[in-house]
């Protein structure tokens, strides 16, 4: 039976550098490029940016290497998350988004230009949440391919074949960090059930699927013909590499939580939401897939090094060391997994 190989990358802001470093080791062990190794690349937030960057291509070849994506994190992290003074961090951020979007958008523009989902040389699945229509959104290259097959004369529009800039801006619009992103995508008309251009306003997909592993598995199983042709495929043929960006366990005492109001719960809830989704998804995925067909790579971080918007050199170096630690401690498992898929 045909093997289907999925790469899933969590959200996590600048901590995405951890995933990038691990992926460089995957390429080294396999002797090939990510777009040649995997059949579907799924990502949320910073994971979505990595997915788009690694699969964006021209003339069938990737436009960016992992070294170049690493350079974006290294050289532009302070452009996206500029250092803030005490007032900005402790007062202003409670009443407005923590960061202006200009830095993030300039980085995305330079990286992605006017390229669209149709320019990805391997299928991607990138998540966001549409607050305007109260609905999860998955941006998929499959949607454009199927639409083009149904209507060969269809033009490039901002509807189904979204700009990668819009996709990445949407998936990275973390609540409290950046303002939501509004643009025209598509949706089903309630009466005709046909896909029509539709205005959406998106926030970070991490609010519901920070770890998109299971969503990617469901995508493969539901659309077998698209991903596998007419070959025989079931869940036992699926191989999944799921890469985290670090997490931290924060204990909240009853004495503290019992006195908290809405303003006290905002930031802790975001952490709980992301960590809870990641761990629950890991558990369920491990139960569904065959034991040697699923590998989750992640690590615990000290709380002081867990802020995804911390652009300091010291914290960045801790994340690089964390990636090296994951690679060293789980080397045998990673080597075994890579040998099975390459």
C-alpha positions as CSV (number, residue, x, y, z in Angstrom):
1,X,0.0,0.0,0.0
2,X,1.1,3.6,-0.7
3,X,2.6,5.5,2.2
4,X,1.3,9.0,2.8
5,X,3.6,11.3,4.8
6,X,2.4,14.3,6.7
7,X,4.4,17.1,8.4
8,X,2.6,19.1,11.0
9,X,4.0,22.3,12.7
10,X,2.5,24.0,15.7
11,X,2.1,27.7,16.3
12,X,4.3,29.5,18.7
13,X,5.6,32.9,17.5
14,X,9.3,33.3,17.3
15,X,9.6,29.8,18.9
16,X,9.0,28.6,15.4
17,X,12.8,28.6,15.1
18,X,12.8,25.4,17.1
19,X,10.8,23.7,14.4
20,X,13.1,25.1,11.7
21,X,16.2,23.7,13.4
22,X,14.5,20.2,13.8
23,X,13.5,20.2,10.1
24,X,17.1,20.9,9.1
25,X,18.0,17.7,10.9
26,X,15.2,15.9,9.1
27,X,16.7,17.0,5.8
28,X,20.2,15.9,6.8
29,X,19.0,12.5,7.9
30,X,16.9,12.0,4.8
31,X,19.3,13.5,2.3
32,X,16.4,15.4,0.7
33,X,14.3,18.5,0.9
34,X,11.1,18.8,3.0
35,X,8.9,19.3,-0.1
36,X,10.2,16.0,-1.6
37,X,9.8,14.1,1.7
38,X,6.2,15.0,2.7
39,X,2.9,14.7,0.8
40,X,1.1,17.4,2.9
41,X,2.5,20.1,5.1
42,X,0.1,21.5,7.8
43,X,0.8,24.5,10.0
44,X,-0.8,26.9,12.4
45,X,0.4,30.5,13.0
46,X,4.2,30.4,12.8
47,X,3.9,26.8,11.6
48,X,1.7,28.1,8.8
49,X,4.4,30.6,7.8
50,X,7.0,27.8,7.7
51,X,4.6,25.6,5.7
52,X,4.1,28.4,3.2
53,X,7.8,29.3,3.0
54,X,8.9,25.7,2.4
55,X,6.4,24.9,-0.3
56,X,6.3,28.2,-2.2
57,X,7.9,27.4,-5.5
58,X,8.7,28.5,-9.0
59,X,9.1,26.2,-12.0
60,X,8.6,23.2,-9.7
61,X,11.5,24.2,-7.4
62,X,11.2,25.7,-3.9
63,X,12.0,29.4,-3.6
64,X,13.4,29.2,-0.1
65,X,15.7,26.8,1.8
66,X,15.5,26.1,5.5
67,X,18.6,28.3,5.9
68,X,16.8,31.2,4.4
69,X,13.7,30.7,6.6
70,X,16.0,30.4,9.6
71,X,17.4,33.8,8.6
72,X,13.9,35.4,8.7
73,X,13.6,34.4,12.4
74,X,17.2,35.4,13.2
75,X,17.2,38.7,11.4
76,X,13.6,39.9,11.6
77,X,12.2,38.7,14.9
78,X,12.6,42.2,16.4
79,X,10.9,43.6,13.3
80,X,7.8,41.5,14.0
81,X,8.0,41.8,17.8
82,X,9.8,45.1,18.6
83,X,11.0,45.4,22.2
84,X,8.5,47.3,24.4
85,X,9.0,49.5,27.4
86,X,7.3,48.9,30.8
87,X,4.2,51.0,30.0
88,X,3.7,49.4,26.6
89,X,4.0,45.9,28.0
90,X,2.0,46.3,31.2
91,X,-0.6,49.0,30.5
92,X,-1.0,49.8,26.8
93,X,-1.3,46.2,25.7
94,X,-4.3,45.7,27.9
95,X,-6.3,48.1,25.8
96,X,-5.0,47.6,22.2
97,X,-3.1,44.9,20.3
98,X,0.4,44.4,21.6
99,X,2.1,45.1,18.3
100,X,1.6,47.1,15.2
101,X,1.1,44.9,12.2
102,X,3.5,46.9,10.0
103,X,6.5,44.9,10.9
104,X,4.8,41.5,10.4
105,X,3.3,42.6,7.1
106,X,6.6,43.9,5.8
107,X,8.3,40.6,6.5
108,X,5.4,38.6,4.9
109,X,5.4,40.9,1.8
110,X,9.1,40.5,1.3
111,X,8.9,36.7,1.7
112,X,5.7,35.9,-0.2
113,X,5.0,38.9,-2.5
114,X,1.9,38.3,-4.6
115,X,2.2,34.5,-4.7
116,X,-0.9,32.4,-4.1
117,X,-1.9,29.0,-2.8
118,X,-1.6,27.8,-6.4
119,X,2.2,28.6,-6.2
120,X,2.8,25.9,-3.6
121,X,4.6,22.9,-5.1
122,X,3.3,20.6,-2.4
123,X,-0.2,20.6,-0.7
124,X,-0.5,22.8,2.4
125,X,-3.2,23.0,5.1
126,X,-3.1,26.3,7.1
127,X,-5.6,27.2,9.8
128,X,-7.3,30.4,10.9
129,X,-10.5,31.4,12.7
130,X,-13.0,33.7,11.0
131,X,-14.6,35.8,13.8
132,X,-16.8,37.6,11.3
133,X,-18.7,34.4,10.4
134,X,-17.8,32.5,13.6
135,X,-16.2,29.6,11.7
136,X,-12.9,27.8,11.5
137,X,-11.1,28.2,8.2
138,X,-8.6,25.9,6.6
139,X,-6.7,27.3,3.6
140,X,-5.8,24.4,1.3
141,X,-4.1,24.1,-2.0
142,X,-6.5,21.3,-2.8
143,X,-9.4,23.8,-3.0
144,X,-7.8,25.7,-5.8
145,X,-6.8,22.6,-7.8
146,X,-10.3,21.1,-7.6
147,X,-11.9,24.5,-8.5
148,X,-9.6,24.8,-11.5
149,X,-10.5,21.3,-12.7
150,X,-14.2,22.1,-12.5
151,X,-13.6,25.5,-14.3
152,X,-10.4,25.6,-16.4
153,X,-11.0,29.2,-17.3
154,X,-11.2,30.5,-13.7
155,X,-9.0,33.5,-13.1
156,X,-6.7,34.1,-10.2
157,X,-8.8,36.0,-7.7
158,X,-8.8,36.8,-4.0
159,X,-11.5,34.3,-3.5
160,X,-10.6,30.6,-3.5
161,X,-7.0,31.0,-4.6
162,X,-5.9,33.2,-1.7
163,X,-2.7,35.2,-1.6
164,X,-0.2,33.5,0.7
165,X,0.3,36.9,2.3
166,X,-3.4,36.9,3.4
167,X,-3.2,33.2,4.5
168,X,-0.2,33.8,6.6
169,X,-1.4,37.2,8.0
170,X,-4.6,35.5,9.0
171,X,-3.1,32.5,10.7
172,X,-0.6,34.6,12.6
173,X,-3.1,37.2,13.9
174,X,-2.8,36.1,17.5
175,X,-5.4,37.7,19.9
176,X,-3.7,40.3,22.1
177,X,-0.7,40.3,19.8
178,X,-1.9,41.5,16.4
179,X,-5.2,42.9,15.0
180,X,-7.4,40.5,13.0
181,X,-7.0,40.4,9.2
182,X,-9.9,41.0,6.9
183,X,-9.9,40.0,3.2
184,X,-12.1,38.3,0.6
185,X,-11.8,34.5,0.4
186,X,-14.8,32.3,-0.3
187,X,-17.7,30.5,1.4
188,X,-20.8,28.5,0.6
189,X,-23.9,30.4,-0.2
190,X,-26.6,29.2,2.2
191,X,-29.2,28.8,-0.5
192,X,-27.3,27.5,-3.5
193,X,-24.5,25.8,-1.5
194,X,-22.1,27.0,-4.2
195,X,-18.8,28.6,-3.3
196,X,-18.9,32.4,-3.6
197,X,-16.5,35.2,-2.7
198,X,-17.0,36.1,0.9
199,X,-15.5,38.6,3.3
200,X,-13.8,37.0,6.3
201,X,-12.0,38.5,9.3
202,X,-9.5,36.1,10.7
203,X,-7.5,35.5,13.9
204,X,-4.8,33.0,14.7
205,X,-5.8,29.3,14.1
206,X,-4.2,28.5,17.4
207,X,-7.4,29.4,19.2
208,X,-8.8,26.0,18.1
209,X,-6.1,24.0,16.4
210,X,-2.6,25.1,17.5
211,X,-1.4,21.6,16.7
212,X,-3.0,20.7,13.3
213,X,-2.0,17.1,13.2
214,X,-5.4,15.5,13.4
215,X,-6.8,18.0,10.9
216,X,-4.2,16.9,8.4
217,X,-5.0,13.2,9.0
218,X,-8.7,13.9,8.5
219,X,-7.8,15.8,5.2
220,X,-5.9,12.8,3.9
221,X,-8.5,10.2,4.8
222,X,-11.4,12.2,3.4
223,X,-9.7,13.2,0.1
224,X,-7.8,10.0,-0.7
225,X,-8.0,10.4,-4.5
226,X,-6.5,13.9,-4.5
227,X,-3.5,12.9,-2.4
228,X,-3.0,9.3,-3.4
229,X,-4.7,8.9,-6.8
230,X,-6.6,5.6,-6.9
231,X,-4.0,3.7,-4.8
232,X,-5.2,1.9,-1.8
233,X,-4.8,3.9,1.4
234,X,-6.1,3.7,4.9
235,X,-5.0,5.0,8.3
236,X,-2.3,2.4,8.7
237,X,-0.5,3.8,5.7
238,X,-0.2,7.3,7.2
239,X,3.1,8.6,8.7
240,X,3.0,11.8,10.7
241,X,5.8,13.9,12.0
242,X,4.4,16.5,14.4
243,X,6.8,19.3,15.6
244,X,6.1,21.5,18.5
245,X,7.6,24.9,19.3
246,X,8.1,24.3,23.0
247,X,5.6,24.6,25.9
248,X,5.6,25.3,29.6
249,X,3.6,24.0,32.5
250,X,2.3,26.8,34.6
251,X,0.7,26.0,37.9
252,X,-2.3,28.2,38.9
253,X,-3.4,27.9,42.5
254,X,-7.0,27.9,43.7
255,X,-6.2,30.9,45.9
256,X,-5.1,32.8,42.8
257,X,-7.7,31.7,40.3
258,X,-10.6,32.1,42.7
259,X,-10.0,35.9,42.9
260,X,-9.4,36.5,39.1
261,X,-11.8,38.3,36.9
262,X,-11.9,38.6,33.1
263,X,-8.8,40.8,32.8
264,X,-6.7,38.4,34.9
265,X,-7.7,35.3,32.9
266,X,-6.9,36.7,29.4
267,X,-3.2,35.7,29.1
268,X,-3.4,32.5,31.2
269,X,-6.3,31.3,29.1
270,X,-4.3,31.7,25.9
271,X,-1.6,29.6,27.3
272,X,-4.0,27.0,28.6
273,X,-5.8,26.9,25.3
274,X,-2.7,26.3,23.2
275,X,-1.1,23.8,25.6
276,X,-4.3,22.0,26.1
277,X,-5.0,21.7,22.4
278,X,-1.4,20.5,21.7
279,X,-1.4,17.8,24.4
280,X,-4.9,16.6,23.7
281,X,-4.1,16.4,20.0
282,X,-0.9,14.5,20.7
283,X,-2.8,12.0,22.8
284,X,-5.5,11.4,20.3
285,X,-3.1,11.1,17.4
286,X,-1.0,8.6,19.2
287,X,-4.1,6.5,19.8
288,X,-5.2,6.6,16.2
289,X,-2.0,6.1,14.2
290,X,0.2,3.1,14.4
291,X,2.9,3.3,17.0
292,X,5.9,3.6,14.7
293,X,4.0,5.8,12.2
294,X,3.7,8.8,14.5
295,X,6.4,10.9,16.1
296,X,5.9,14.0,18.2
297,X,8.9,16.3,18.9
298,X,8.6,18.9,21.5
299,X,10.1,20.1,24.8
300,X,9.3,21.9,28.0
301,X,10.5,25.4,28.4
302,X,11.2,27.4,31.6
303,X,8.4,29.9,32.0
304,X,10.8,32.9,31.6
305,X,11.8,31.6,28.2
306,X,8.3,30.7,27.0
307,X,7.0,34.1,25.8
308,X,6.5,33.6,22.0
309,X,7.0,37.4,21.4
310,X,10.4,37.6,23.2
311,X,12.8,38.8,20.6
312,X,15.8,39.0,22.9
313,X,19.1,37.4,22.0
314,X,19.3,35.4,25.2
315,X,15.9,33.8,24.8
316,X,16.5,33.1,21.1
317,X,19.7,31.3,22.0
318,X,17.7,29.2,24.6
319,X,15.3,28.1,21.8
320,X,18.2,27.1,19.6
321,X,19.6,25.1,22.5
322,X,16.2,23.6,23.0
323,X,16.0,22.4,19.4
324,X,19.5,20.8,19.8
325,X,18.3,19.1,23.0
326,X,15.3,17.6,21.2
327,X,17.4,16.4,18.4
328,X,19.9,14.8,20.7
329,X,17.4,13.2,23.2
330,X,15.1,11.9,20.5
331,X,17.7,11.1,17.8
332,X,17.0,7.4,17.7
333,X,13.3,7.9,17.3
334,X,13.8,10.6,14.7
335,X,16.3,8.4,12.8
336,X,13.9,5.5,12.9
337,X,11.0,7.6,11.6
338,X,13.0,9.2,8.8
339,X,14.4,5.8,7.7
340,X,10.7,4.6,7.4
341,X,9.6,7.5,5.2
342,X,12.7,8.3,3.1
